Amino acid sequence: MESSPLTARQALLREVDAALGEGAAGEQLVELIIRSGWQPRPTPDPNSEYLEGVLENGRRVPIEIRHGRLSRAS
């Protein structure tokens, strides 16, 4: 089931509001917008795999699978 642009916009607005409430930085907001599908990633992420999905209505959509990164505490 595909959501309408208005519904998707409202969902994105809620996510951005929540992120701002948590003190998100600009980079985190950009990642949120890319992850939501509103803006494609300008360069492929080397830590991701890219697949092609097909929605019920036959529309083909890109799928980005991001692999977690391990970091060490200093």
PyMOL commands that set and color helices and strands:
alter all, ss='L'
color gray80, all
select helices_A, chain A and resi 5-21+26-35
alter helices_A, ss='H'
color red, helices_A
select strands_A, chain A and resi 48-54+60-66
alter strands_A, ss='S'
color yellow, strands_A
deselect
rebuild
show_as cartoon
